[in-house]
Amino acid sequence: PAALARQPEMSFAITAEEGATNSKMLELCYAWSADSRMLAVYNSAGELRVYAYDGDGARKSVLSSDTANVPCSFLEWDNTGTRLGVCLRGHGIGIWKEGTDSMSMFHGMSFKNFFIGSTDRKVDPVFATWSNTGQLAIGMKSGSFSVWDTISGEVSVSGKAGKHRQEVTAGTWAQSMFAPALALASVSTIKVSDAFPGVEWESHALKLKLPTAMPGESVA
């Protein structure tokens, strides 16, 4: 039918001169919010830019932030389309809220060790995922993870029991308003963690070891 053969129409465009630049070192990342009609772009210059569009395709810049000259591993809006999550490898995690002119940043994680006491380490986020209730879970290269509650502003860090031996590369939320659960996976393990009072994620409720593929075989 003729209706199905119609080609998409261009509504707006961001050119390289306007900030949509790409390179082998820093690939272009972008995220579109249909609810708020905003486009977020992280370019090869390490700049985060957010553009807002009206119904006629006109746009205005609502955020321009020099973040870091590092790869972006996550750039997504939450389910309301008003909060943007940004993960920068080896640098930190940022959350920008519509109507503000700067990002909130989380750069380090505190750990307790029996021999050396508390230590602070730079975060290296590999994976992230939004919940329906405004929580951003971030999986780290170290195997640790953190949960940023954008409603309360609190950031919780996984304890020893919740830590993976390899970097966290995948995960999903069991969505619930009262008892959220978070499943995160590395190459060898899946762990499911429950939120405790105070939005703490210190332990895990379920642990599943994944099968290891033999040479020449694949794991389904």
WOWO-V5770 format. One record per backbone hydrogen bond with DSSP energy under -1.0 kcal/mol. CO is the residue of the C=O (numbers start at 1). NH is the residue of the N-H. E is the energy in kcal/mol with one decimal. If there is no record, write none. Layout:
co->CO nh->NH e->E
co->CO nh->NH e->E
//
This chain:
co->1 nh->5 e->-1.0
co->15 nh->20 e->-2.3
co->16 nh->19 e->-1.3
co->19 nh->21 e->-1.7
co->21 nh->44 e->-1.0
co->26 nh->23 e->-1.3
co->29 nh->42 e->-2.9
co->31 nh->40 e->-3.0
co->33 nh->37 e->-1.3
co->33 nh->38 e->-1.2
co->37 nh->53 e->-2.5
co->38 nh->33 e->-2.8
co->39 nh->51 e->-2.8
co->40 nh->31 e->-2.1
co->41 nh->49 e->-3.1
co->42 nh->29 e->-2.5
co->43 nh->46 e->-1.8
co->46 nh->67 e->-2.1
co->47 nh->43 e->-2.1
co->48 nh->65 e->-2.7
co->49 nh->41 e->-3.1
co->50 nh->62 e->-2.6
co->50 nh->63 e->-1.3
co->51 nh->39 e->-2.7
co->52 nh->60 e->-2.0
co->54 nh->57 e->-1.6
co->58 nh->54 e->-2.3
co->60 nh->52 e->-2.8
co->63 nh->50 e->-2.3
co->65 nh->48 e->-2.9
co->68 nh->70 e->-1.7
co->71 nh->89 e->-2.4
co->74 nh->87 e->-2.4
co->76 nh->85 e->-3.1
co->78 nh->81 e->-1.3
co->82 nh->98 e->-2.6
co->83 nh->78 e->-2.4
co->84 nh->96 e->-2.2
co->85 nh->76 e->-1.7
co->86 nh->94 e->-3.0
co->87 nh->73 e->-2.1
co->87 nh->74 e->-1.1
co->88 nh->91 e->-2.1
co->88 nh->92 e->-1.9
co->92 nh->88 e->-2.8
co->93 nh->106 e->-2.7
co->94 nh->86 e->-2.7
co->95 nh->104 e->-2.5
co->96 nh->84 e->-2.9
co->97 nh->100 e->-1.9
co->104 nh->95 e->-2.3
co->106 nh->93 e->-2.4
co->107 nh->123 e->-2.3
co->109 nh->121 e->-2.3
co->111 nh->119 e->-3.0
co->113 nh->117 e->-2.2
co->117 nh->113 e->-2.1
co->119 nh->111 e->-2.9
co->121 nh->109 e->-2.5
co->124 nh->141 e->-2.1
co->127 nh->139 e->-2.9
co->129 nh->137 e->-2.4
co->131 nh->134 e->-1.1
co->134 nh->150 e->-2.3
co->135 nh->131 e->-2.3
co->136 nh->148 e->-2.8
co->137 nh->129 e->-1.9
co->138 nh->146 e->-1.9
co->139 nh->126 e->-3.0
co->139 nh->127 e->-1.8
co->140 nh->143 e->-1.2
co->140 nh->168 e->-2.2
co->143 nh->164 e->-2.5
co->144 nh->140 e->-2.8
co->145 nh->158 e->-2.7
co->146 nh->138 e->-2.8
co->147 nh->156 e->-2.6
co->148 nh->136 e->-2.7
co->149 nh->153 e->-2.4
co->154 nh->149 e->-2.9
co->156 nh->147 e->-2.5
co->170 nh->185 e->-2.9
co->172 nh->183 e->-2.7
co->174 nh->181 e->-1.4
co->180 nh->195 e->-1.4
co->181 nh->174 e->-3.0
co->182 nh->193 e->-3.0
co->183 nh->172 e->-2.3
co->184 nh->191 e->-2.6
co->185 nh->169 e->-2.2
co->185 nh->170 e->-1.4
co->188 nh->210 e->-3.2
co->189 nh->186 e->-2.7
co->190 nh->208 e->-3.0
co->191 nh->184 e->-2.5
co->192 nh->205 e->-3.0
co->192 nh->206 e->-1.5
co->193 nh->182 e->-2.7
co->196 nh->199 e->-1.2
co->196 nh->200 e->-1.1
co->200 nh->196 e->-2.5
co->206 nh->192 e->-2.7
co->208 nh->190 e->-2.9
co->214 nh->217 e->-2.6
//
